[in-house]
């Protein structure tokens, strides 16, 4: 489970986390666990609509809007990626950009 993975791998300011699930409730639970960590990057795969739904759930669950600002979604640079491999490259490109001091693209983030 995600909880077990987080317990087994403590996060630091050098940690970059990408959630890729098919379940908003799983995302919600994982994000609540991730937000208090010092992780440098927290990203959630999904559409703008799914991210809007996830935000509503988190806000209703008591998560502050300032905490939501730490979360990147949708994730990845806009490369018009289509295949899983291309999508993975776009996500890693975004992480590298941020790690090297760049800013995230505004894709509804």
C-alpha positions in Angstrom: 0.0 0.0 0.0 1.0 3.6 -0.3 1.0 3.9 3.5 3.5 1.0 3.8 5.7 2.5 1.0 5.8 5.9 2.8 6.6 4.2 6.1 9.4 2.2 4.5 10.9 5.2 2.7 11.2 8.4 4.9 11.1 11.5 2.8 13.6 14.4 2.8 14.0 17.7 1.1 15.7 15.7 -1.7 12.6 13.5 -2.3 10.4 13.8 -5.4 7.1 12.0 -5.2 4.7 11.3 -8.1 1.3 9.7 -7.4 -0.1 7.7 -10.3 -3.3 6.0 -9.1 -6.7 5.4 -10.5 -8.5 6.3 -7.3 -9.1 9.8 -6.0 -9.6 8.5 -2.4 -6.2 6.8 -2.6 -4.7 10.1 -3.8 -6.5 12.0 -1.0 -5.2 9.7 1.7 -1.7 9.7 0.2 -1.6 13.5 -0.1 -2.7 14.0 3.5 0.4 11.8 4.5 2.7 13.6 2.0 1.9 17.2 2.7 3.5 17.3 6.2 6.8 15.8 4.8 9.7 17.9 3.6 9.5 16.4 0.1 10.7 18.8 -2.6 8.1 17.8 -5.1 4.6 16.2 -4.8 2.9 15.6 -8.1 -0.4 13.9 -8.9 -1.2 12.4 -12.3 -4.6 13.2 -13.7 -6.7 15.6 -15.6 -7.5 19.2 -14.5 -11.1 18.0 -13.7 -9.8 15.1 -11.5 -7.4 17.5 -9.7 -10.3 19.9 -9.0 -12.3 17.1 -7.5 -9.3 16.0 -5.4 -8.8 19.6 -4.2 -12.4 19.8 -3.1 -12.1 16.5 -1.1 -8.9 17.7 0.6 -10.3 21.1 1.5 -13.4 19.5 2.9 -11.0 17.2 4.9 -9.4 20.2 6.5 -6.3 20.7 4.3 -5.3 24.3 3.9 -5.2 26.0 0.5 -1.6 27.0 1.2 -0.7 23.3 1.6 -2.5 22.5 -1.7 -0.2 25.0 -3.4 2.7 22.5 -2.9 1.0 19.9 -5.1 1.7 19.8 -8.8 -1.2 18.6 -11.0 -1.5 18.0 -13.8 2.1 17.0 -13.9 4.8 17.1 -16.6 5.9 19.7 -19.1 3.6 20.3 -22.1 5.3 18.2 -24.7 2.2 16.8 -26.3 3.2 13.4 -25.0 1.0 10.5 -26.0 2.7 7.3 -25.0 3.5 6.2 -21.4 7.2 6.6 -22.1 6.7 10.1 -23.4 4.5 11.0 -20.5 7.2 9.7 -18.1 9.8 11.9 -19.9 7.6 15.0 -19.6 7.1 14.3 -15.8 10.9 13.9 -15.3 11.6 17.0 -17.3 9.3 19.0 -15.0 11.1 17.6 -11.9 14.5 18.3 -13.4 13.4 21.9 -14.3 12.2 22.5 -10.7 15.2 20.8 -9.2 17.5 23.1 -11.1 15.7 26.2 -10.0 13.2 26.7 -12.8 9.5 27.3 -12.3 6.6 25.0 -13.0 4.5 25.5 -16.2 1.0 26.8 -15.4 -1.3 23.9 -16.4 -3.9 24.5 -13.8 -1.3 24.0 -11.0 
